[in-house]
């Protein structure tokens, strides 16, 4: 598999707290929201990177008891990217969901 986040895929991702991981996912969600309908190439890159980070989080053995929650967030994100027809989800709502994790990670409240 080809990774955009090569250093993270090599193990650094698993050194981050769950808040830090979610905060980073949220950054890509925010980029996707910003570029949706404006620049398809940048939008696609952002949602692909977000999916890569979701998958790295799902592969982190520390979160075995949280897999359903993380996988559901990934599923809702995919729904939002492709129009929100299944869950009426939006990238704006997901960005609001992820913001507290980024804030927490930035303040080291893990």
Biopython code that builds the backbone (N, CA, C, O; Angstrom):
import numpy as np
from Bio.PDB.StructureBuilder import StructureBuilder

atoms = [
    (1, "UNK", "N", (0.836, -1.174, 0.000)),
    (1, "UNK", "CA", (0.000, 0.000, 0.000)),
    (1, "UNK", "C", (0.886, 1.245, 0.000)),
    (1, "UNK", "O", (1.881, 1.295, 0.723)),
    (2, "UNK", "N", (0.537, 2.234, -0.794)),
    (2, "UNK", "CA", (1.258, 3.497, -0.880)),
    (2, "UNK", "C", (0.657, 4.493, 0.113)),
    (2, "UNK", "O", (-0.538, 4.783, 0.044)),
    (3, "UNK", "N", (1.458, 5.016, 1.023)),
    (3, "UNK", "CA", (0.973, 5.943, 2.038)),
    (3, "UNK", "C", (1.405, 7.362, 1.726)),
    (3, "UNK", "O", (2.538, 7.599, 1.307)),
    (4, "UNK", "N", (0.503, 8.296, 1.930)),
    (4, "UNK", "CA", (0.837, 9.715, 1.849)),
    (4, "UNK", "C", (1.595, 10.113, 3.104)),
    (4, "UNK", "O", (2.581, 10.847, 3.040)),
    (5, "UNK", "N", (1.131, 9.628, 4.232)),
    (5, "UNK", "CA", (1.748, 9.919, 5.529)),
    (5, "UNK", "C", (2.751, 8.812, 5.860)),
    (5, "UNK", "O", (2.506, 7.990, 6.742)),
    (6, "UNK", "N", (3.875, 8.796, 5.151)),
    (6, "UNK", "CA", (4.834, 7.694, 5.273)),
    (6, "UNK", "C", (5.394, 7.547, 6.691)),
    (6, "UNK", "O", (5.448, 6.433, 7.211)),
    (7, "UNK", "N", (5.810, 8.644, 7.323)),
    (7, "UNK", "CA", (6.366, 8.555, 8.683)),
    (7, "UNK", "C", (5.330, 8.055, 9.674)),
    (7, "UNK", "O", (5.643, 7.270, 10.568)),
    (8, "UNK", "N", (4.105, 8.507, 9.514)),
    (8, "UNK", "CA", (3.044, 8.054, 10.412)),
    (8, "UNK", "C", (2.758, 6.573, 10.199)),
    (8, "UNK", "O", (2.552, 5.829, 11.158)),
    (9, "UNK", "N", (2.748, 6.155, 8.955)),
    (9, "UNK", "CA", (2.461, 4.747, 8.644)),
    (9, "UNK", "C", (3.560, 3.820, 9.158)),
    (9, "UNK", "O", (3.308, 2.644, 9.421)),
    (10, "UNK", "N", (4.771, 4.342, 9.303)),
    (10, "UNK", "CA", (5.888, 3.520, 9.781)),
    (10, "UNK", "C", (5.892, 3.345, 11.296)),
    (10, "UNK", "O", (6.803, 2.723, 11.843)),
    (11, "UNK", "N", (4.893, 3.881, 11.973)),
    (11, "UNK", "CA", (4.793, 3.645, 13.401)),
    (11, "UNK", "C", (4.572, 4.883, 14.247)),
    (11, "UNK", "O", (4.086, 4.783, 15.373)),
    (12, "UNK", "N", (4.916, 6.033, 13.730)),
    (12, "UNK", "CA", (4.751, 7.260, 14.516)),
    (12, "UNK", "C", (3.293, 7.490, 14.883)),
    (12, "UNK", "O", (3.010, 8.015, 15.960)),
    (13, "UNK", "N", (2.374, 7.115, 14.026)),
    (13, "UNK", "CA", (0.947, 7.307, 14.297)),
    (13, "UNK", "C", (0.538, 6.622, 15.592)),
    (13, "UNK", "O", (-0.271, 7.150, 16.355)),
    (14, "UNK", "N", (1.094, 5.457, 15.833)),
    (14, "UNK", "CA", (0.742, 4.681, 17.022)),
    (14, "UNK", "C", (1.389, 5.231, 18.294)),
    (14, "UNK", "O", (1.154, 4.706, 19.382)),
    (15, "UNK", "N", (2.192, 6.272, 18.168)),
    (15, "UNK", "CA", (2.753, 6.960, 19.333)),
    (15, "UNK", "C", (1.852, 8.108, 19.776)),
    (15, "UNK", "O", (2.005, 8.623, 20.884)),
    (16, "UNK", "N", (0.919, 8.511, 18.927)),
    (16, "UNK", "CA", (0.024, 9.627, 19.233)),
    (16, "UNK", "C", (-1.151, 9.154, 20.078)),
    (16, "UNK", "O", (-1.568, 7.999, 19.990)),
    (17, "UNK", "N", (-1.673, 10.049, 20.888)),
    (17, "UNK", "CA", (-2.876, 9.732, 21.659)),
    (17, "UNK", "C", (-4.075, 9.674, 20.708)),
    (17, "UNK", "O", (-3.989, 10.120, 19.564)),
    (18, "UNK", "N", (-5.168, 9.131, 21.181)),
    (18, "UNK", "CA", (-6.384, 9.081, 20.366)),
    (18, "UNK", "C", (-6.863, 10.490, 20.036)),
    (18, "UNK", "O", (-7.336, 10.730, 18.926)),
    (19, "UNK", "N", (-6.752, 11.419, 20.966)),
    (19, "UNK", "CA", (-7.123, 12.812, 20.675)),
    (19, "UNK", "C", (-6.247, 13.396, 19.578)),
    (19, "UNK", "O", (-6.740, 14.093, 18.690)),
    (20, "UNK", "N", (-4.955, 13.116, 19.637)),
    (20, "UNK", "CA", (-4.054, 13.613, 18.596)),
    (20, "UNK", "C", (-4.386, 12.986, 17.244)),
    (20, "UNK", "O", (-4.386, 13.674, 16.223)),
    (21, "UNK", "N", (-4.663, 11.704, 17.237)),
    (21, "UNK", "CA", (-5.033, 11.043, 15.984)),
    (21, "UNK", "C", (-6.309, 11.647, 15.416)),
    (21, "UNK", "O", (-6.374, 11.977, 14.231)),
    (22, "UNK", "N", (-7.320, 11.789, 16.262)),
    (22, "UNK", "CA", (-8.586, 12.363, 15.793)),
    (22, "UNK", "C", (-8.421, 13.815, 15.383)),
    (22, "UNK", "O", (-9.049, 14.258, 14.421)),
    (23, "UNK", "N", (-7.589, 14.562, 16.092)),
    (23, "UNK", "CA", (-7.338, 15.946, 15.708)),
    (23, "UNK", "C", (-6.725, 16.043, 14.326)),
    (23, "UNK", "O", (-7.082, 16.919, 13.539)),
    (24, "UNK", "N", (-5.796, 15.136, 14.032)),
    (24, "UNK", "CA", (-5.184, 15.113, 12.702)),
    (24, "UNK", "C", (-6.183, 14.709, 11.625)),
    (24, "UNK", "O", (-6.177, 15.264, 10.527)),
    (25, "UNK", "N", (-7.032, 13.752, 11.936)),
    (25, "UNK", "CA", (-8.094, 13.379, 10.992)),
    (25, "UNK", "C", (-8.976, 14.600, 10.746)),
    (25, "UNK", "O", (-9.338, 14.898, 9.608)),
    (26, "UNK", "N", (-9.317, 15.302, 11.824)),
    (26, "UNK", "CA", (-10.155, 16.490, 11.712)),
    (26, "UNK", "C", (-9.539, 17.564, 10.840)),
    (26, "UNK", "O", (-10.261, 18.288, 10.152)),
    (27, "UNK", "N", (-8.219, 17.685, 10.853)),
    (27, "UNK", "CA", (-7.558, 18.658, 9.977)),
    (27, "UNK", "C", (-7.819, 18.339, 8.515)),
    (27, "UNK", "O", (-8.067, 19.237, 7.711)),
    (28, "UNK", "N", (-7.762, 17.060, 8.176)),
    (28, "UNK", "CA", (-8.038, 16.666, 6.787)),
    (28, "UNK", "C", (-9.522, 16.830, 6.458)),
    (28, "UNK", "O", (-9.876, 17.193, 5.336)),
    (29, "UNK", "N", (-10.384, 16.562, 7.435)),
    (29, "UNK", "CA", (-11.823, 16.787, 7.230)),
    (29, "UNK", "C", (-12.048, 18.267, 6.929)),
    (29, "UNK", "O", (-12.800, 18.609, 6.016)),
    (30, "UNK", "N", (-11.402, 19.138, 7.688)),
    (30, "UNK", "CA", (-11.526, 20.583, 7.466)),
    (30, "UNK", "C", (-11.025, 20.996, 6.094)),
    (30, "UNK", "O", (-11.639, 21.839, 5.438)),
    (31, "UNK", "N", (-9.919, 20.416, 5.652)),
    (31, "UNK", "CA", (-9.403, 20.718, 4.310)),
    (31, "UNK", "C", (-10.390, 20.254, 3.242)),
    (31, "UNK", "O", (-10.641, 20.955, 2.262)),
    (32, "UNK", "N", (-10.940, 19.072, 3.448)),
    (32, "UNK", "CA", (-11.928, 18.565, 2.483)),
    (32, "UNK", "C", (-13.137, 19.508, 2.424)),
    (32, "UNK", "O", (-13.623, 19.830, 1.340)),
    (33, "UNK", "N", (-13.612, 19.942, 3.580)),
    (33, "UNK", "CA", (-14.752, 20.871, 3.613)),
    (33, "UNK", "C", (-14.422, 22.165, 2.877)),
    (33, "UNK", "O", (-15.231, 22.675, 2.101)),
    (34, "UNK", "N", (-13.230, 22.686, 3.127)),
    (34, "UNK", "CA", (-12.821, 23.956, 2.534)),
    (34, "UNK", "C", (-12.780, 23.885, 1.012)),
    (34, "UNK", "O", (-13.146, 24.848, 0.337)),
    (35, "UNK", "N", (-12.341, 22.764, 0.471)),
    (35, "UNK", "CA", (-12.112, 22.671, -0.963)),
    (35, "UNK", "C", (-13.225, 21.992, -1.749)),
    (35, "UNK", "O", (-13.201, 21.990, -2.980)),
    (36, "UNK", "N", (-14.190, 21.422, -1.058)),
    (36, "UNK", "CA", (-15.305, 20.770, -1.763)),
    (36, "UNK", "C", (-16.039, 21.808, -2.608)),
    (36, "UNK", "O", (-16.453, 22.857, -2.114)),
    (37, "UNK", "N", (-16.187, 21.495, -3.876)),
    (37, "UNK", "CA", (-16.862, 22.391, -4.806)),
    (37, "UNK", "C", (-15.998, 23.526, -5.321)),
    (37, "UNK", "O", (-16.457, 24.334, -6.128)),
    (38, "UNK", "N", (-14.737, 23.600, -4.862)),
    (38, "UNK", "CA", (-13.840, 24.675, -5.303)),
    (38, "UNK", "C", (-12.687, 24.139, -6.144)),
    (38, "UNK", "O", (-12.378, 24.669, -7.212)),
    (39, "UNK", "N", (-12.064, 23.087, -5.647)),
    (39, "UNK", "CA", (-10.926, 22.484, -6.350)),
    (39, "UNK", "C", (-10.984, 20.978, -6.114)),
    (39, "UNK", "O", (-10.633, 20.491, -5.039)),
    (40, "UNK", "N", (-11.424, 20.265, -7.117)),
    (40, "UNK", "CA", (-11.658, 18.824, -6.980)),
    (40, "UNK", "C", (-10.388, 18.051, -6.627)),
    (40, "UNK", "O", (-10.443, 17.091, -5.858)),
    (41, "UNK", "N", (-9.265, 18.454, -7.173)),
    (41, "UNK", "CA", (-8.013, 17.742, -6.911)),
    (41, "UNK", "C", (-7.597, 17.895, -5.439)),
    (41, "UNK", "O", (-7.216, 16.913, -4.803)),
    (42, "UNK", "N", (-7.668, 19.110, -4.898)),
    (42, "UNK", "CA", (-7.307, 19.327, -3.496)),
    (42, "UNK", "C", (-8.324, 18.634, -2.583)),
    (42, "UNK", "O", (-7.954, 18.026, -1.579)),
    (43, "UNK", "N", (-9.598, 18.730, -2.940)),
    (43, "UNK", "CA", (-10.660, 18.059, -2.179)),
    (43, "UNK", "C", (-10.414, 16.557, -2.116)),
    (43, "UNK", "O", (-10.472, 15.958, -1.042)),
    (44, "UNK", "N", (-10.141, 15.955, -3.257)),
    (44, "UNK", "CA", (-9.907, 14.506, -3.301)),
    (44, "UNK", "C", (-8.678, 14.120, -2.490)),
    (44, "UNK", "O", (-8.691, 13.107, -1.790)),
    (45, "UNK", "N", (-7.619, 14.915, -2.577)),
    (45, "UNK", "CA", (-6.421, 14.632, -1.792)),
    (45, "UNK", "C", (-6.712, 14.654, -0.296)),
    (45, "UNK", "O", (-6.227, 13.804, 0.451)),
    (46, "UNK", "N", (-7.505, 15.630, 0.135)),
    (46, "UNK", "CA", (-7.832, 15.749, 1.559)),
    (46, "UNK", "C", (-8.653, 14.566, 2.042)),
    (46, "UNK", "O", (-8.370, 14.016, 3.107)),
    (47, "UNK", "N", (-9.671, 14.158, 1.276)),
    (47, "UNK", "CA", (-10.478, 13.042, 1.781)),
    (47, "UNK", "C", (-9.718, 11.728, 1.691)),
    (47, "UNK", "O", (-9.952, 10.823, 2.492)),
    (48, "UNK", "N", (-8.813, 11.611, 0.728)),
    (48, "UNK", "CA", (-7.980, 10.401, 0.690)),
    (48, "UNK", "C", (-7.031, 10.347, 1.886)),
    (48, "UNK", "O", (-6.834, 9.286, 2.477)),
    (49, "UNK", "N", (-6.448, 11.484, 2.241)),
    (49, "UNK", "CA", (-5.555, 11.513, 3.415)),
    (49, "UNK", "C", (-6.343, 11.238, 4.687)),
    (49, "UNK", "O", (-5.853, 10.542, 5.577)),
    (50, "UNK", "N", (-7.556, 11.772, 4.787)),
    (50, "UNK", "CA", (-8.392, 11.504, 5.964)),
    (50, "UNK", "C", (-8.674, 10.010, 6.083)),
    (50, "UNK", "O", (-8.594, 9.450, 7.177)),
    (51, "UNK", "N", (-9.002, 9.362, 4.971)),
    (51, "UNK", "CA", (-9.265, 7.916, 5.010)),
    (51, "UNK", "C", (-8.019, 7.147, 5.424)),
    (51, "UNK", "O", (-8.103, 6.175, 6.173)),
    (52, "UNK", "N", (-6.871, 7.581, 4.937)),
    (52, "UNK", "CA", (-5.618, 6.931, 5.335)),
    (52, "UNK", "C", (-5.417, 7.048, 6.853)),
    (52, "UNK", "O", (-5.025, 6.078, 7.503)),
    (53, "UNK", "N", (-5.682, 8.218, 7.410)),
    (53, "UNK", "CA", (-5.523, 8.411, 8.854)),
    (53, "UNK", "C", (-6.563, 7.616, 9.644)),
    (53, "UNK", "O", (-6.253, 7.064, 10.699)),
    (54, "UNK", "N", (-7.798, 7.558, 9.133)),
    (54, "UNK", "CA", (-8.804, 6.699, 9.775)),
    (54, "UNK", "C", (-8.292, 5.259, 9.811)),
    (54, "UNK", "O", (-8.379, 4.591, 10.842)),
    (55, "UNK", "N", (-7.761, 4.784, 8.687)),
    (55, "UNK", "CA", (-7.300, 3.396, 8.613)),
    (55, "UNK", "C", (-6.111, 3.144, 9.533)),
    (55, "UNK", "O", (-6.015, 2.079, 10.145)),
    (56, "UNK", "N", (-5.205, 4.116, 9.636)),
    (56, "UNK", "CA", (-4.089, 3.967, 10.578)),
    (56, "UNK", "C", (-4.610, 3.908, 12.017)),
    (56, "UNK", "O", (-4.092, 3.146, 12.833)),
    (57, "UNK", "N", (-5.620, 4.701, 12.324)),
    (57, "UNK", "CA", (-6.207, 4.675, 13.663)),
    (57, "UNK", "C", (-6.875, 3.331, 13.929)),
    (57, "UNK", "O", (-6.742, 2.768, 15.016)),
    (58, "UNK", "N", (-7.588, 2.824, 12.938)),
    (58, "UNK", "CA", (-8.243, 1.522, 13.099)),
    (58, "UNK", "C", (-7.229, 0.389, 13.278)),
    (58, "UNK", "O", (-7.549, -0.639, 13.876)),
    (59, "UNK", "N", (-6.021, 0.572, 12.768)),
    (59, "UNK", "CA", (-4.997, -0.473, 12.894)),
    (59, "UNK", "C", (-4.210, -0.361, 14.197)),
    (59, "UNK", "O", (-3.373, -1.215, 14.487)),
    (60, "UNK", "N", (-4.470, 0.680, 14.982)),
    (60, "UNK", "CA", (-3.750, 0.883, 16.241)),
    (60, "UNK", "C", (-4.323, -0.063, 17.294)),
    (60, "UNK", "O", (-5.491, 0.064, 17.660)),
    (61, "UNK", "N", (-3.524, -1.006, 17.785)),
    (61, "UNK", "CA", (-4.037, -2.012, 18.726)),
    (61, "UNK", "C", (-4.521, -1.435, 20.058)),
    (61, "UNK", "O", (-5.264, -2.102, 20.779)),
    (62, "UNK", "N", (-4.119, -0.221, 20.394)),
    (62, "UNK", "CA", (-4.572, 0.384, 21.653)),
    (62, "UNK", "C", (-6.068, 0.680, 21.646)),
    (62, "UNK", "O", (-6.684, 0.789, 22.706)),
    (63, "UNK", "N", (-6.647, 0.809, 20.471)),
    (63, "UNK", "CA", (-8.053, 1.226, 20.394)),
    (63, "UNK", "C", (-8.985, 0.068, 20.071)),
    (63, "UNK", "O", (-10.072, 0.286, 19.536)),
    (64, "UNK", "N", (-8.589, -1.137, 20.380)),
    (64, "UNK", "CA", (-9.393, -2.322, 20.074)),
    (64, "UNK", "C", (-10.824, -2.195, 20.610)),
    (64, "UNK", "O", (-11.763, -2.656, 19.961)),
    (65, "UNK", "N", (-10.999, -1.591, 21.758)),
    (65, "UNK", "CA", (-12.335, -1.420, 22.321)),
    (65, "UNK", "C", (-13.103, -0.245, 21.738)),
    (65, "UNK", "O", (-14.267, -0.034, 22.077)),
    (66, "UNK", "N", (-12.458, 0.526, 20.860)),
    (66, "UNK", "CA", (-13.077, 1.720, 20.273)),
    (66, "UNK", "C", (-13.278, 1.572, 18.772)),
    (66, "UNK", "O", (-13.645, 2.536, 18.099)),
    (67, "UNK", "N", (-13.041, 0.380, 18.241)),
    (67, "UNK", "CA", (-13.079, 0.198, 16.790)),
    (67, "UNK", "C", (-14.435, 0.535, 16.177)),
    (67, "UNK", "O", (-14.501, 1.133, 15.103)),
    (68, "UNK", "N", (-15.502, 0.159, 16.847)),
    (68, "UNK", "CA", (-16.838, 0.431, 16.301)),
    (68, "UNK", "C", (-17.058, 1.940, 16.159)),
    (68, "UNK", "O", (-17.569, 2.412, 15.144)),
    (69, "UNK", "N", (-16.667, 2.679, 17.185)),
    (69, "UNK", "CA", (-16.825, 4.138, 17.184)),
    (69, "UNK", "C", (-15.988, 4.787, 16.069)),
    (69, "UNK", "O", (-16.473, 5.655, 15.344)),
    (70, "UNK", "N", (-14.742, 4.359, 15.947)),
    (70, "UNK", "CA", (-13.842, 4.919, 14.939)),
    (70, "UNK", "C", (-14.326, 4.549, 13.539)),
    (70, "UNK", "O", (-14.333, 5.386, 12.636)),
    (71, "UNK", "N", (-14.727, 3.301, 13.366)),
    (71, "UNK", "CA", (-15.217, 2.852, 12.055)),
    (71, "UNK", "C", (-16.502, 3.573, 11.674)),
    (71, "UNK", "O", (-16.708, 3.891, 10.503)),
    (72, "UNK", "N", (-17.360, 3.833, 12.641)),
    (72, "UNK", "CA", (-18.596, 4.561, 12.347)),
    (72, "UNK", "C", (-18.291, 5.998, 11.925)),
    (72, "UNK", "O", (-18.927, 6.522, 11.011)),
    (73, "UNK", "N", (-17.323, 6.635, 12.585)),
    (73, "UNK", "CA", (-16.932, 7.992, 12.196)),
    (73, "UNK", "C", (-16.398, 7.990, 10.766)),
    (73, "UNK", "O", (-16.667, 8.914, 9.998)),
    (74, "UNK", "N", (-15.638, 6.951, 10.409)),
    (74, "UNK", "CA", (-15.127, 6.822, 9.038)),
    (74, "UNK", "C", (-16.284, 6.667, 8.052)),
    (74, "UNK", "O", (-16.292, 7.286, 6.988)),
    (75, "UNK", "N", (-17.245, 5.848, 8.412)),
    (75, "UNK", "CA", (-18.407, 5.613, 7.563)),
    (75, "UNK", "C", (-19.206, 6.907, 7.352)),
    (75, "UNK", "O", (-19.624, 7.206, 6.234)),
    (76, "UNK", "N", (-19.411, 7.660, 8.414)),
    (76, "UNK", "CA", (-20.149, 8.921, 8.314)),
    (76, "UNK", "C", (-19.353, 9.930, 7.483)),
    (76, "UNK", "O", (-19.931, 10.699, 6.715)),
    (77, "UNK", "N", (-18.029, 9.926, 7.638)),
    (77, "UNK", "CA", (-17.185, 10.791, 6.817)),
    (77, "UNK", "C", (-17.353, 10.450, 5.336)),
    (77, "UNK", "O", (-17.524, 11.347, 4.511)),
    (78, "UNK", "N", (-17.305, 9.173, 4.998)),
    (78, "UNK", "CA", (-17.495, 8.765, 3.597)),
    (78, "UNK", "C", (-18.861, 9.209, 3.082)),
    (78, "UNK", "O", (-18.987, 9.666, 1.946)),
    (79, "UNK", "N", (-19.876, 9.072, 3.922)),
    (79, "UNK", "CA", (-21.214, 9.522, 3.542)),
    (79, "UNK", "C", (-21.204, 11.017, 3.235)),
    (79, "UNK", "O", (-21.784, 11.449, 2.239)),
    (80, "UNK", "N", (-20.549, 11.808, 4.083)),
    (80, "UNK", "CA", (-20.498, 13.253, 3.876)),
    (80, "UNK", "C", (-19.762, 13.606, 2.589)),
    (80, "UNK", "O", (-20.193, 14.488, 1.847)),
    (81, "UNK", "N", (-18.654, 12.918, 2.325)),
    (81, "UNK", "CA", (-17.877, 13.181, 1.112)),
    (81, "UNK", "C", (-18.715, 12.936, -0.138)),
    (81, "UNK", "O", (-18.611, 13.669, -1.121)),
    (82, "UNK", "N", (-19.542, 11.904, -0.090)),
    (82, "UNK", "CA", (-20.322, 11.535, -1.269)),
    (82, "UNK", "C", (-21.765, 12.030, -1.224)),
    (82, "UNK", "O", (-22.641, 11.463, -1.877)),
    (83, "UNK", "N", (-22.008, 13.087, -0.452)),
    (83, "UNK", "CA", (-23.304, 13.747, -0.532)),
    (83, "UNK", "C", (-24.205, 13.632, 0.676)),
    (83, "UNK", "O", (-25.204, 14.349, 0.746)),
    (84, "UNK", "N", (-23.912, 12.780, 1.617)),
    (84, "UNK", "CA", (-24.695, 12.690, 2.840)),
    (84, "UNK", "C", (-26.055, 12.038, 2.701)),
    (84, "UNK", "O", (-26.941, 12.286, 3.519)),
    (85, "UNK", "N", (-26.239, 11.217, 1.692)),
    (85, "UNK", "CA", (-27.568, 10.638, 1.451)),
    (85, "UNK", "C", (-27.957, 9.554, 2.460)),
    (85, "UNK", "O", (-29.146, 9.351, 2.706)),
    (86, "UNK", "N", (-26.999, 8.869, 3.037)),
    (86, "UNK", "CA", (-27.308, 7.783, 3.976)),
    (86, "UNK", "C", (-27.620, 8.293, 5.376)),
    (86, "UNK", "O", (-28.592, 7.863, 5.998)),
    (87, "UNK", "N", (-26.786, 9.222, 5.873)),
    (87, "UNK", "CA", (-26.918, 9.696, 7.251)),
    (87, "UNK", "C", (-27.209, 11.196, 7.353)),
    (87, "UNK", "O", (-27.227, 11.752, 8.451)),
    (88, "UNK", "N", (-27.436, 11.840, 6.225)),
    (88, "UNK", "CA", (-27.603, 13.304, 6.198)),
    (88, "UNK", "C", (-26.403, 13.991, 6.852)),
    (88, "UNK", "O", (-26.546, 15.013, 7.523)),
    (89, "UNK", "N", (-25.235, 13.421, 6.645)),
    (89, "UNK", "CA", (-24.021, 13.964, 7.253)),
    (89, "UNK", "C", (-23.436, 15.056, 6.362)),
    (89, "UNK", "O", (-23.689, 15.110, 5.159)),
    (90, "UNK", "N", (-22.660, 15.909, 6.983)),
    (90, "UNK", "CA", (-21.982, 16.965, 6.231)),
    (90, "UNK", "C", (-20.557, 17.110, 6.758)),
    (90, "UNK", "O", (-20.265, 16.772, 7.905)),
    (91, "UNK", "N", (-19.691, 17.612, 5.909)),
    (91, "UNK", "CA", (-18.319, 17.853, 6.336)),
    (91, "UNK", "C", (-18.277, 18.937, 7.410)),
    (91, "UNK", "O", (-17.405, 18.912, 8.279)),
    (92, "UNK", "N", (-19.204, 19.881, 7.360)),
    (92, "UNK", "CA", (-19.274, 20.922, 8.385)),
    (92, "UNK", "C", (-19.548, 20.304, 9.757)),
    (92, "UNK", "O", (-18.899, 20.653, 10.743)),
    (93, "UNK", "N", (-20.515, 19.386, 9.810)),
    (93, "UNK", "CA", (-20.827, 18.728, 11.083)),
    (93, "UNK", "C", (-19.656, 17.886, 11.588)),
    (93, "UNK", "O", (-19.367, 17.862, 12.784)),
    (94, "UNK", "N", (-18.991, 17.202, 10.670)),
    (94, "UNK", "CA", (-17.844, 16.385, 11.070)),
    (94, "UNK", "C", (-16.684, 17.243, 11.551)),
    (94, "UNK", "O", (-15.970, 16.868, 12.481)),
    (95, "UNK", "N", (-16.502, 18.375, 10.926)),
    (95, "UNK", "CA", (-15.450, 19.275, 11.382)),
    (95, "UNK", "C", (-15.744, 19.726, 12.814)),
    (95, "UNK", "O", (-14.826, 19.825, 13.628)),
    (96, "UNK", "N", (-16.995, 19.995, 13.125)),
    (96, "UNK", "CA", (-17.384, 20.362, 14.492)),
    (96, "UNK", "C", (-17.151, 19.190, 15.454)),
    (96, "UNK", "O", (-16.756, 19.396, 16.601)),
    (97, "UNK", "N", (-17.396, 17.969, 14.987)),
    (97, "UNK", "CA", (-17.176, 16.781, 15.816)),
    (97, "UNK", "C", (-15.689, 16.638, 16.161)),
    (97, "UNK", "O", (-15.339, 16.341, 17.304)),
    (98, "UNK", "N", (-14.823, 16.849, 15.175)),
    (98, "UNK", "CA", (-13.395, 16.619, 15.383)),
    (98, "UNK", "C", (-12.680, 17.780, 16.073)),
    (98, "UNK", "O", (-11.613, 17.576, 16.652)),
    (99, "UNK", "N", (-13.230, 18.974, 16.027)),
    (99, "UNK", "CA", (-12.548, 20.146, 16.592)),
    (99, "UNK", "C", (-12.145, 19.950, 18.056)),
    (99, "UNK", "O", (-11.000, 20.246, 18.399)),
    (100, "UNK", "N", (-13.020, 19.471, 18.925)),
    (100, "UNK", "CA", (-12.605, 19.315, 20.334)),
    (100, "UNK", "C", (-11.403, 18.381, 20.517)),
    (100, "UNK", "O", (-10.621, 18.561, 21.451)),
    (101, "UNK", "N", (-11.252, 17.402, 19.650)),
    (101, "UNK", "CA", (-10.097, 16.503, 19.762)),
    (101, "UNK", "C", (-8.810, 17.248, 19.436)),
    (101, "UNK", "O", (-7.801, 17.076, 20.120)),
    (102, "UNK", "N", (-8.841, 18.070, 18.398)),
    (102, "UNK", "CA", (-7.661, 18.858, 18.051)),
    (102, "UNK", "C", (-7.337, 19.829, 19.177)),
    (102, "UNK", "O", (-6.173, 20.001, 19.537)),
    (103, "UNK", "N", (-8.352, 20.456, 19.724)),
    (103, "UNK", "CA", (-8.153, 21.398, 20.832)),
    (103, "UNK", "C", (-7.565, 20.675, 22.042)),
    (103, "UNK", "O", (-6.625, 21.169, 22.666)),
    (104, "UNK", "N", (-8.106, 19.526, 22.369)),
    (104, "UNK", "CA", (-7.626, 18.732, 23.495)),
    (104, "UNK", "C", (-6.183, 18.303, 23.285)),
    (104, "UNK", "O", (-5.362, 18.408, 24.196)),
    (105, "UNK", "N", (-5.875, 17.823, 22.096)),
    (105, "UNK", "CA", (-4.505, 17.377, 21.797)),
    (105, "UNK", "C", (-3.539, 18.534, 21.867)),
    (105, "UNK", "O", (-2.424, 18.384, 22.366)),
    (106, "UNK", "N", (-3.948, 19.682, 21.376)),
    (106, "UNK", "CA", (-3.085, 20.860, 21.403)),
    (106, "UNK", "C", (-2.782, 21.284, 22.835)),
    (106, "UNK", "O", (-1.690, 21.774, 23.125)),
    (107, "UNK", "N", (-3.743, 21.098, 23.722)),
    (107, "UNK", "CA", (-3.580, 21.449, 25.124)),
    (107, "UNK", "C", (-3.107, 20.288, 25.980)),
    (107, "UNK", "O", (-3.027, 20.395, 27.203)),
    (108, "UNK", "N", (-2.795, 19.179, 25.325)),
    (108, "UNK", "CA", (-2.273, 17.986, 25.991)),
    (108, "UNK", "C", (-3.222, 17.429, 27.046)),
    (108, "UNK", "O", (-2.784, 16.973, 28.103)),
    (109, "UNK", "N", (-4.516, 17.465, 26.759)),
    (109, "UNK", "CA", (-5.528, 16.916, 27.653)),
    (109, "UNK", "C", (-5.922, 15.526, 27.178)),
    (109, "UNK", "O", (-7.077, 15.312, 26.809)),
    (110, "UNK", "N", (-5.013, 14.596, 27.179)),
    (110, "UNK", "CA", (-5.377, 13.267, 26.679)),
    (110, "UNK", "C", (-5.847, 12.495, 27.834)),
    (110, "UNK", "O", (-6.218, 11.330, 27.688)),
]
sb = StructureBuilder()
sb.init_structure("model")
sb.init_model(0)
sb.init_chain("A")
sb.init_seg("    ")
for serial, (resi, resn, name, xyz) in enumerate(atoms, 1):
    if name == "N":
        sb.init_residue(resn, " ", resi, " ")
    sb.init_atom(name, np.array(xyz, "f"), 0.0, 1.0, " ", f" {name:<3s}", serial, name[0])
structure = sb.get_structure()
